[in-house]
Amino acid sequence: MRLTSFTDYGFRALMRMAGAPGRSFSTKELAEEFEISRHHLTKIIQKLSTEGIVETRRGGGGGARLACDPAQIKLGHIVRILEEGQALVQCFDPADRRCTLLPGCRLRAELAAAEAAFLAQLDRRTLADISFPAMSK
């Protein structure tokens, strides 16, 4: 399974926030630290804010910070939020369930089980388990 850059960058930002609980981070600061697109990161932070994972504040002293204890945020939950709408394979996409192998395809059930196992493993760990402080350059 390959996660999108949306999820990859989201994890980076959240891991950094979890490493400094209570501190606010600007998207500029995080984008520079991880050498990622600030524009892309802004969209990710907005999504995480909408879902209640982070809270944001504009202006001086503003930025984004975790909305709750990182020990309460399951990694699988983050993946489900950030990968929403990203089907593992075409036949899992609710908008386009075409499959030229149906009704005889046995791969779909195996992929569904693998995806469930992947998320179940991530649900065993929290953001606190993977947090880290500032990177030194």
N, C-alpha and C positions, 0 to 999 in steps of 0.2 A: 504494500500500500504506500502510495506517495501522497504526502500532504501538500496542499497548495502553499505558495509563498505567503498568502494571507495568514494562514495558520502558523507557519514558521515564524514570521515576523511578530505575530501576536504573542506567541510563546516567549520570544526573546524579550519583548517589552514587559510582559507579565512576570517573567523570572527576575528581571531587574527590579521591578516594583516590589516584588516579594522580598528581595534582598535588602530593602530599605523601607520597611513598613511605616506608614504615616507620612512619608515624603512625597511631594508632588514632582512629576517629571514633565517637562515640555516635550512636545513631539519633535522639536528641533534637536533637543539634547539627546533623546533616544535614537533618532535617525542618524545623528552624527556618530554616536557611540557604536552603533551596529552597522554603520555604512549601508543604510537602506534608504529607500525613497521616503521622504517626509510626507509627501502627498498620499502615498499608499498607507503609511502608518497612521495618518489622520483618519482615514476610512476605517481602519481596524479599531482604533481607539473609540470612534463613534459607535461601532457595532458592539464593542465590549461595554460601553456606557449604557447603550440601549438595553442590554441584557442584564445590567446591574452588577457586572464584574468590576468595573472601574467607575469612579466618579470624576467628573471634570469640572474645572472652574476656569473662567476666562480672566484675563487681566494680570496685573502684577502679582507675583506669588501664586499664580494659578498653575494649571497643568492637569495632569491625570495622576490618580493614585488608586490603589485598590479600595474597593468599597466594603470589603469584609476581610476577615482573617484568612491569610493564604492557606491555612490548614483546613479550611472549610470549602476550598475550591478544588474539585476533582478534575484531573487532567482530561478525562473523557468528556466531561461537560464542556470544557473549553473547545475541544475538537468538534463536538456536535454543534456548538454555536458558530465557530469560524468556518467549518466545512459545510454548513447548511446549504443545500441546493447543489452540492457537488456529488453526483452519483459515482459510486465506485466503478460501475460499468453502465453502458447504455440501458440495459434492461432494468436497472434499478431506478432510473430517472422517471419520476411520476409523469413528467410531461412528454416523454418519448420512450415508451416501453417496448419498442420494436425489438424483436429477436427472430432471426431467421432460423434458429435452431429449435424453437418451441414446436411442438410440445415435448420433444425428446431430450432437451438439454438437461444434463445433470450437473453442469458446472455452476449454474446459478445458486443452487442450494449450498454448494461448497464455499462459494464466495461470500454468501450471506453469513454462514457460520464463521468464516475467517474474520469478516468485518466485526461481527459481534464479539469474538474473542479478543480482537485488537482493542476495541473500546472497553471491554470488561477489564483487561489488563491496565489500561490507563485509569479506569475508575478505582483501582487499588491504590493509587498515588495521588497526592495533592500538590498544589503549587508550592507549598512550603517544602516539600521534598526536593524540589528542583531549583529553589531560589538561589540567587548568587548576588554578591555585592558588586560594586563598580569594578570594571575592568581597568587594569593599569596599562598604560601605553608606553 
